[in-house]
């Protein structure tokens, strides 16, 4: 009887250790995935901040005469009076 209880207790201890190891490994994998996701999101945030700065600069330049002139030339095909515009018809 004592031998059976001792074997059962040892098996129970081994089973608990295996379960704890399994849970620990799964949690570590989950933490690694979360770390990777956090890193990717931080890179995305940095990229969006750069885009935001560029858009803020563009917003500040919208009222400048240079920007208005460039848009008039590019989008509306407008030019100064008596200005000659040459276009290459291409090949």
DRENDREN-831768 format. One line per field, with one value per atom (N, C-alpha, C): residue number from 0; residue in three letters; atom name; z, x, y negated. Coordinates in steps of 0.001 Angstrom, whole numbers, always signed. Each point is the difference from the previous one (the first is absolute). Layout:
residues N
nr [NUM, ...]
rest [ALA, ...]
atom [CA, ...]
up [Z, ...]
east [X, ...]
north [Y, ...]
***
This chain:
residues 91
nr [0, 0, 0, 1, 1, 1, 2, 2, 2, 3, 3, 3, 4, 4, 4, 5, 5, 5, 6, 6, 6, 7, 7, 7, 8, 8, 8, 9, 9, 9, 10, 10, 10, 11, 11, 11, 12, 12, 12, 13, 13, 13, 14, 14, 14, 15, 15, 15, 16, 16, 16, 17, 17, 17, 18, 18, 18, 19, 19, 19, 20, 20, 20, 21, 21, 21, 22, 22, 22, 23, 23, 23, 24, 24, 24, 25, 25, 25, 26, 26, 26, 27, 27, 27, 28, 28, 28, 29, 29, 29, 30, 30, 30, 31, 31, 31, 32, 32, 32, 33, 33, 33, 34, 34, 34, 35, 35, 35, 36, 36, 36, 37, 37, 37, 38, 38, 38, 39, 39, 39, 40, 40, 40, 41, 41, 41, 42, 42, 42, 43, 43, 43, 44, 44, 44, 45, 45, 45, 46, 46, 46, 47, 47, 47, 48, 48, 48, 49, 49, 49, 50, 50, 50, 51, 51, 51, 52, 52, 52, 53, 53, 53, 54, 54, 54, 55, 55, 55, 56, 56, 56, 57, 57, 57, 58, 58, 58, 59, 59, 59, 60, 60, 60, 61, 61, 61, 62, 62, 62, 63, 63, 63, 64, 64, 64, 65, 65, 65, 66, 66, 66, 67, 67, 67, 68, 68, 68, 69, 69, 69, 70, 70, 70, 71, 71, 71, 72, 72, 72, 73, 73, 73, 74, 74, 74, 75, 75, 75, 76, 76, 76, 77, 77, 77, 78, 78, 78, 79, 79, 79, 80, 80, 80, 81, 81, 81, 82, 82, 82, 83, 83, 83, 84, 84, 84, 85, 85, 85, 86, 86, 86, 87, 87, 87, 88, 88, 88, 89, 89, 89, 90, 90, 90]
rest [UNK, UNK, UNK, UNK, UNK, UNK, UNK, UNK, UNK, UNK, UNK, UNK, UNK, UNK, UNK, UNK, UNK, UNK, UNK, UNK, UNK, UNK, UNK, UNK, UNK, UNK, UNK, UNK, UNK, UNK, UNK, UNK, UNK, UNK, UNK, UNK, UNK, UNK, UNK, UNK, UNK, UNK, UNK, UNK, UNK, UNK, UNK, UNK, UNK, UNK, UNK, UNK, UNK, UNK, UNK, UNK, UNK, UNK, UNK, UNK, UNK, UNK, UNK, UNK, UNK, UNK, UNK, UNK, UNK, UNK, UNK, UNK, UNK, UNK, UNK, UNK, UNK, UNK, UNK, UNK, UNK, UNK, UNK, UNK, UNK, UNK, UNK, UNK, UNK, UNK, UNK, UNK, UNK, UNK, UNK, UNK, UNK, UNK, UNK, UNK, UNK, UNK, UNK, UNK, UNK, UNK, UNK, UNK, UNK, UNK, UNK, UNK, UNK, UNK, UNK, UNK, UNK, UNK, UNK, UNK, UNK, UNK, UNK, UNK, UNK, UNK, UNK, UNK, UNK, UNK, UNK, UNK, UNK, UNK, UNK, UNK, UNK, UNK, UNK, UNK, UNK, UNK, UNK, UNK, UNK, UNK, UNK, UNK, UNK, UNK, UNK, UNK, UNK, UNK, UNK, UNK, UNK, UNK, UNK, UNK, UNK, UNK, UNK, UNK, UNK, UNK, UNK, UNK, UNK, UNK, UNK, UNK, UNK, UNK, UNK, UNK, UNK, UNK, UNK, UNK, UNK, UNK, UNK, UNK, UNK, UNK, UNK, UNK, UNK, UNK, UNK, UNK, UNK, UNK, UNK, UNK, UNK, UNK, UNK, UNK, UNK, UNK, UNK, UNK, UNK, UNK, UNK, UNK, UNK, UNK, UNK, UNK, UNK, UNK, UNK, UNK, UNK, UNK, UNK, UNK, UNK, UNK, UNK, UNK, UNK, UNK, UNK, UNK, UNK, UNK, UNK, UNK, UNK, UNK, UNK, UNK, UNK, UNK, UNK, UNK, UNK, UNK, UNK, UNK, UNK, UNK, UNK, UNK, UNK, UNK, UNK, UNK, UNK, UNK, UNK, UNK, UNK, UNK, UNK, UNK, UNK, UNK, UNK, UNK, UNK, UNK, UNK, UNK, UNK, UNK, UNK, UNK, UNK]
atom [N, CA, C, N, CA, C, N, CA, C, N, CA, C, N, CA, C, N, CA, C, N, CA, C, N, CA, C, N, CA, C, N, CA, C, N, CA, C, N, CA, C, N, CA, C, N, CA, C, N, CA, C, N, CA, C, N, CA, C, N, CA, C, N, CA, C, N, CA, C, N, CA, C, N, CA, C, N, CA, C, N, CA, C, N, CA, C, N, CA, C, N, CA, C, N, CA, C, N, CA, C, N, CA, C, N, CA, C, N, CA, C, N, CA, C, N, CA, C, N, CA, C, N, CA, C, N, CA, C, N, CA, C, N, CA, C, N, CA, C, N, CA, C, N, CA, C, N, CA, C, N, CA, C, N, CA, C, N, CA, C, N, CA, C, N, CA, C, N, CA, C, N, CA, C, N, CA, C, N, CA, C, N, CA, C, N, CA, C, N, CA, C, N, CA, C, N, CA, C, N, CA, C, N, CA, C, N, CA, C, N, CA, C, N, CA, C, N, CA, C, N, CA, C, N, CA, C, N, CA, C, N, CA, C, N, CA, C, N, CA, C, N, CA, C, N, CA, C, N, CA, C, N, CA, C, N, CA, C, N, CA, C, N, CA, C, N, CA, C, N, CA, C, N, CA, C, N, CA, C, N, CA, C, N, CA, C, N, CA, C, N, CA, C, N, CA, C, N, CA, C, N, CA, C, N, CA, C, N, CA, C, N, CA, C, N, CA, C]
up [+0, +0, +0, +872, +71, -1321, -629, -1279, -1075, -12, -968, +224, +1267, +311, -412, +230, -355, -1526, -744, -1473, -502, +579, -395, +290, +1167, +357, -971, -331, -949, -1387, -442, -1300, +4, +1107, +129, -41, +699, -8, -1404, -684, -1375, -922, +147, -837, +236, +1256, +310, -596, +93, -565, -1518, -646, -1463, -365, +763, -273, +164, +1061, +227, -1129, -434, -1097, -1284, -274, -1195, +23, +1137, +138, -152, +610, -92, -1441, -740, -1398, -843, +201, -758, +317, +1248, +369, -575, -38, -567, -1500, -707, -1427, -204, +844, -102, +259, +1006, +282, -1155, -625, -1162, -1145, -229, -1052, +321, +1272, +396, -155, +299, -175, -1472, -843, -1440, -501, +446, -401, +475, +1222, +550, -826, -381, -810, -1355, -637, -1296, +134, +1061, +201, +291, +716, +248, -1292, -881, -1304, -817, +64, -732, +561, +1312, +619, -462, -32, -446, -1441, -840, -1403, -131, +773, -62, +549, +978, +515, -1062, -764, -1092, -1043, -349, -964, +534, +1284, +619, -73, +258, -89, -1421, -982, -1405, -361, +455, -289, +699, +1205, +697, -734, -516, -781, -1270, -645, -1221, +315, +1131, +400, +226, +603, +230, -1305, -1018, -1271, -950, +332, -922, -337, +925, -239, -587, -236, -568, -1501, -505, -1426, -874, +467, -780, -181, +1062, -88, -929, +129, -845, -1463, -289, -1378, -534, +803, -433, -291, +846, -210, -1241, -212, -1185, -1272, +26, -1162, -204, +1059, -124, -215, +804, -27, -999, -142, -835, -1326, -241, -1217, -198, +1056, -65, -16, -724, -127, +76, +197, +37, -1390, -73, -1322, -755, -1278, -895, +324, +687, +300, -1059, -525, -1009, +678, -386, +557, -1132, +105, -1015, +544, -793, +396, -1016, +515, -843, -319, -1279, -396, +102, +255, +212, -1286, +167, -1158, -148]
east [+808, -808, +859, +1047, +854, +719, +379, +707, -914, -1275, -972, -260, -106, -230, +1213, +1189, +1224, +102, -325, +28, -1051, -1195, -1079, +384, +599, +426, +1071, +963, +1050, -573, -942, -644, -767, -669, -742, +952, +1116, +997, +568, +301, +526, -1032, -1270, -1062, -145, +83, -103, +1178, +1199, +1183, -128, -465, -186, -1045, -1095, -1052, +528, +742, +570, +958, +834, +928, -762, -1050, -809, -639, -570, -633, +1044, +1154, +1070, +445, +184, +435, -1054, -1271, -1068, -76, +152, -39, +1196, +1141, +1183, -194, -580, -281, -978, -1017, -968, +664, +862, +715, +905, +642, +850, -829, -1177, -888, -430, -343, -400, +1147, +1207, +1175, +190, -134, +145, -1078, -1241, -1089, +244, +504, +289, +1068, +1020, +1075, -524, -819, -573, -892, -785, -878, +797, +1102, +852, +611, +392, +523, -1084, -1204, -1114, -318, +65, -242, +1054, +1255, +1081, -221, -407, -260, -1151, -1049, -1151, +339, +895, +424, +764, +843, +728, -993, -981, -1023, -768, -310, -729, +812, +1300, +858, +33, +99, +14, -1308, -1111, -1294, -149, +522, -54, +827, +1170, +812, -727, -628, -742, -1173, -653, -1117, +476, +1184, +550, +372, +388, +424, -1160, -1193, -1136, -273, +200, -308, +1168, +1125, +1134, -202, +547, -143, +681, +1115, +721, -860, -650, -854, -1193, -591, -1157, +416, +1153, +494, +277, +624, +283, -1288, -983, -1278, -709, +70, -633, +671, +1305, +711, -292, +101, -131, -1436, -905, -1375, -894, +206, -916, +607, +1251, +711, -77, +185, +1, +1449, +238, +1347, -67, +1157, +70, -308, -531, -230, +1331, -69, +1167, +1086, -342, +954, -143, +1101, -47, +205, -849, +85, +239, +1025, +326, -291, -664, -306, +597, +629, +578, -1103, -278, -1063, +440, +1255, +506, +163, +449, +257, -1081]
north [+1192, -1192, -1267, -12, -1170, -230, +1084, -105, -589, +419, -520, -1492, -420, -1410, -833, +542, -713, -158, +1048, -59, -983, +43, -907, -1449, -234, -1358, -488, +843, -379, -285, +820, -245, -1318, -288, -1255, -1191, +104, -1079, -185, +1073, -77, -627, +400, -560, -1503, -424, -1435, -767, +554, -655, -116, +1052, -35, -1046, -60, -986, -1419, -244, -1333, -375, +929, -257, -308, +757, -224, -1386, -379, -1326, -1099, +185, -993, -202, +1077, -94, -708, +348, -661, -1492, -369, -1404, -746, +633, -638, -250, +950, -183, -1148, -73, -1086, -1345, -75, -1243, -405, +964, -301, -564, +559, -516, -1429, -249, -1349, -982, +432, -865, -350, +1001, -220, -958, +197, -888, -1426, -133, -1324, -702, +743, -570, -468, +820, -371, -1234, -55, -1149, -1269, +121, -1165, -520, +913, -422, -692, +529, -595, -1388, -151, -1307, -1005, +420, -890, -423, +929, -314, -989, +211, -901, -1380, -74, -1299, -780, +688, -654, -516, +825, -408, -1203, +15, -1104, -1290, +75, -1183, -539, +897, -432, -689, +552, -607, -1346, -126, -1290, -1049, +394, -929, -405, +972, -307, -920, +208, -857, -1427, -148, -1335, -692, +764, -575, -288, +415, -145, -1461, -889, -1408, -783, +639, -723, -202, -1073, -314, +1048, +513, +1010, +1252, +445, +1183, -258, -1165, -338, -21, -574, -48, +1407, +851, +1379, +767, -139, +696, -529, -1299, -576, +533, +135, +531, +1488, +780, +1453, +451, -490, +509, -720, -1305, -790, -440, +336, -417, -1509, -746, -1464, -478, -1107, -545, -1512, -627, -1464, -548, -1240, -606, -131, +192, -91, +1021, +1058, +1056, +1083, +450, +1047, +1356, +933, +1332, +970, +794, +969, +1397, +749, +1381, +966, +1008, +1019, +1010, +189, +921, +1448, +202, +1352, +771, +1217, +850, +1014]
***
